[in-house]
Amino acid sequence: QVQLVESGGGLVQAGGSLRLSCSASGSMFSIAAMGWHRQAPGKQRELVAVISSGGNTNYAGFVKGRSTISRDNARNTVHLQMNSLKPDDTAVYYCMVVLVGSGAYWGQGTQVTVSS
């Protein structure tokens, strides 16, 4: 079993910043990638950012230039620094871990609300 614990969500005004964190623990042989998705009410879950074990990153267009994903391999932790937040960024943000040969695991989600 893999456990993912997310933190850092909350309420922020437009233009503000938040830093999301996610720690993974449990039966993990090798992590291929860690990242974040989000799901707004009435919309499908979408990729926000992902980082591979080698440090390669990929961002969705709507956060590129406003967010930075980073990873602490020793602690199996991933962070997402989000700046210049907009009301459209309001969503539940889910941490994701992809294990080699095992697939993807998801956290419970953390709510991010951006007020105008």
N, C-alpha and C positions, 0 to 999 in steps of 0.2 A: 504494500500500500504506500501511496505517496500522499503526503499532506502538504498543502499550500496555505500559508497564512498571509493575508494581505493587510496592509495598513496604509493610512495616509489620505484616505478620501475625506470629503467634507464639503462645506458650503464656502464659496469664495465669490467675490465680486468680479465682474468682467474686468479683464486686464491683470488679474492676480495670478498667483502661482500655487501649485500643489506638487508635492513629491510623493508618489506612490511607491510602496516597497512590498516585496513578496519574498518570503523565505520558504524554501522547499526542504522537506525532510522525509525520511522513510526509506523504503527499499529502492534505491536508485543506483544502478550500476554505472551508467554514463548519461549525462545530460547532453543532448544535441543542441538544444536551443531553449531560450526562455523569452517570454514576451508578454504583451498585453493586448487584449481585445476589449471592445466596448459594445454595449447594447443600449440604445435609447428606446424609450417607450414606442411601441408600434413599428420598430425597425429591426432589421436583422443584425446579428452580431457581426462586427467588422474588426479587421486587424488595425491596431494602432501602431505598434512597433515590435520588433523582434530582434534578438541578438543571439548569434551562434556561440558555440563554445570557443571559437577562435576569435571572437570579438567583431565579426562582421554584423552590420546593422542594416535594418530595412524599416523605413517609415512609410506610413500612409501619407498621401499628399496633403491631407487636411491638417496634419500636425508637423509636417516637415518645416524646419526652421524655428519651430516654437517648442519643441520637446527634445529631450535627450534621454536615451535608454542606456543604462550601464549595468554592469554585472560584477559580482564578487564571487568568483568560482570557488574560492576556499570555503565560503559560507553558504553556497548555493542560494544566493540572494540576487534579485534583480530589482532595479529601481527605475522609475520613470519620472523625470523632472518635466513638468508641464508649465510653461510660461504663457503670458498673454492669452489667458483663457477666455473663451467666448461662451455665450449662452448655449450655442450649438454643441459645445463639448459636454453638456450635461448628459450623463449616462451612468450605467453601472459598468465599472471597469473590472475585467476578469484577468487574473494572472494565468499564464499557461506555461507548462513545462513539457518539452518533448524529450522523451527518453529513447536512446538508441535501442531499436528492436522491440520497443514496448508501446510506443504511441504517445498521445497527448493526454495530459492531466490538467484539470482546471480548478481554480480556487472558487470560493463562494461568491466572490464579487465584492466590490466596495463602491459605494455611491459617491459620485462627484456631481455637485450641483453648482452651476455658475449663474449668478443673478445679474440681471442687466441694470 
